Amino acid sequence: MSGDQPDGPRPTPESVQPGPLEPWPETVRWQSISTDLIWVELLRLAAVVAVISIALGITWAVTGAWPIGVALAAVLLFAVWRAVTIVRAVRAWGYAEREDDLLVRHGLLVRRLSIVPYSRMQFVDVSAGPLERAFDLATVQLHTAAAASDARVPGLRPAEASRLRDRLTALGEDRAEGL
């Protein structure tokens, strides 16, 4: 038998089982969020790292203790690592609107897929902090009866956030009437 022939029958698309985090890879059209959220998160990181670095730098200059210098180096190393993960984490966010529910996925190391039935939604928030507003972004927050099932979709343009809020609210009202 030659090396180019497979040992068994080829798997058909129907026989290939999707993983638990990719349950509907061909039937779901995922929407990505704005990559401008990367800048928002990087600026938040930079602000925290700057405050910690200044405090450690002054302490190191005053005391001259080498452990403070090591701590400063560790903070800067962590900042570089976190900057790389922020880029990848923002690109991992996605959402999909289906007939009866909303899917939200995110995460790198720990991947998370939340499925929120429209009939279970109690209310939908749209929020935008000062940094998000500066980059013309908003976050849609879904609230359900179970606190653990709340889902959010960050990094949306305000028009898309409003559209999604209005659509989810209308679908939630329609589905709740049928209960």
C-alpha positions in Angstrom: 0.0 0.0 0.0 1.4 3.4 -0.9 1.9 6.3 1.5 -0.5 8.6 -0.3 -3.7 6.6 0.3 -5.5 7.0 3.6 -6.0 3.9 5.7 -9.8 4.4 6.2 -12.6 6.2 4.6 -12.3 10.0 4.4 -14.5 11.8 6.9 -17.4 13.6 5.4 -18.4 17.1 6.6 -21.4 15.5 8.5 -19.1 13.1 10.4 -16.7 15.7 11.6 -17.9 16.8 15.0 -17.3 20.5 16.0 -15.7 21.2 19.3 -17.7 22.5 22.2 -16.6 26.1 21.5 -17.3 25.9 17.8 -20.7 24.3 17.8 -22.1 25.9 14.6 -19.0 26.8 12.5 -20.8 26.8 9.2 -24.3 28.0 10.3 -23.2 31.0 12.4 -21.9 34.2 10.9 -19.7 35.7 13.6 -19.4 39.5 13.9 -16.1 40.8 15.1 -15.7 43.9 17.3 -13.8 47.0 16.4 -10.0 46.7 16.6 -10.0 50.2 18.1 -10.7 48.5 21.4 -7.1 47.4 21.3 -6.0 51.0 21.7 -8.5 51.6 24.5 -7.1 48.6 26.4 -3.5 49.5 25.7 -4.0 53.0 27.0 -5.6 51.6 30.2 -2.6 49.3 30.6 -0.2 52.1 30.0 -1.9 54.3 32.7 -1.7 51.5 35.3 1.9 50.6 34.4 3.0 54.3 34.4 1.6 54.8 37.9 3.3 51.6 39.3 6.5 52.3 37.4 6.8 55.8 38.7 6.1 54.7 42.3 8.7 51.9 42.0 11.2 54.1 40.2 11.0 56.8 42.9 11.3 54.2 45.7 14.3 52.6 43.9 16.0 56.0 43.5 15.5 56.9 47.1 16.3 53.5 48.7 18.7 52.0 46.1 17.4 48.6 47.1 17.9 46.1 44.3 14.6 44.2 44.9 12.8 47.3 43.9 14.7 47.4 40.6 13.8 43.8 40.0 10.1 44.6 40.7 10.3 47.5 38.2 11.8 45.2 35.6 9.1 42.6 36.3 6.3 45.2 35.9 7.7 46.3 32.6 8.1 42.7 31.4 4.5 42.0 32.4 3.4 45.1 30.5 4.9 43.9 27.3 3.4 40.4 27.7 0.0 41.9 28.5 0.2 44.2 25.5 0.6 41.2 23.2 -2.2 39.3 24.9 -4.5 42.4 24.6 -4.2 42.4 20.8 -5.0 38.7 20.6 -7.8 38.9 23.2 -9.6 41.7 21.4 -9.5 39.7 18.1 -11.0 36.7 19.9 -14.2 38.6 20.7 -17.2 37.9 18.5 -20.9 37.7 18.6 -23.6 36.2 16.4 -27.3 36.8 16.3 -29.4 33.7 15.7 -33.2 33.2 15.5 -33.7 32.4 19.2 -30.5 33.5 20.9 -27.3 35.6 20.9 -23.9 33.9 20.9 -20.9 35.7 22.5 -17.4 34.2 22.3 -14.2 35.4 23.8 -11.0 34.3 25.5 -7.6 33.0 24.6 -6.3 30.6 27.2 -9.8 29.9 28.6 -12.3 30.2 25.7 -15.8 31.1 26.6 -19.0 30.7 24.5 -22.1 32.3 26.0 -25.5 31.5 24.6 -28.2 34.0 25.8 -31.8 33.1 24.8 -33.7 36.2 23.8 -36.6 35.1 26.0 -34.4 35.1 29.1 -33.1 38.7 28.7 -34.4 41.1 31.3 -32.8 44.3 30.0 -30.0 45.5 27.8 -27.5 48.3 28.7 -25.3 50.3 26.4 -22.4 52.0 28.1 -19.3 54.0 27.1 -16.7 55.3 29.4 -14.6 58.4 28.6 -11.8 56.4 26.9 -14.3 54.4 24.9 -16.1 57.6 23.8 -12.8 59.1 22.7 -12.5 56.1 20.3 -16.2 56.1 19.3 -16.9 52.8 21.0 -19.6 51.4 23.2 -20.4 48.2 25.1 -23.6 46.3 25.0 -24.4 44.5 28.3 -27.1 41.8 28.5 -28.8 41.1 31.8 -30.7 37.9 32.5 -32.3 36.5 35.7 -29.1 34.5 36.4 -26.2 36.8 37.2 -23.7 34.3 36.0 -25.2 34.3 32.5 -24.8 38.0 31.9 -22.9 38.6 28.6 -21.3 41.7 27.2 -20.1 42.7 23.7 -17.5 45.5 24.0 -15.9 47.5 21.2 -19.0 48.3 19.1 -19.6 51.5 17.2 -22.4 53.5 18.9 -24.7 53.0 15.9 -24.2 49.2 16.0 -24.6 49.1 19.8 -27.9 51.0 19.5 -29.1 48.7 16.7 -28.1 45.6 18.6 -29.8 47.0 21.8 -33.0 47.8 20.0 -33.0 44.4 18.2 -32.3 42.4 21.3 -34.9 44.3 23.3 -37.6 43.7 20.6 -36.7 40.1 20.3 -36.7 39.7 24.0 -40.2 41.2 24.3 -41.5 39.0 21.4 -40.1 35.8 22.9 -41.2 36.7 26.5 -44.8 37.1 25.3 -44.9 33.5 24.2 -44.0 32.1 27.6 
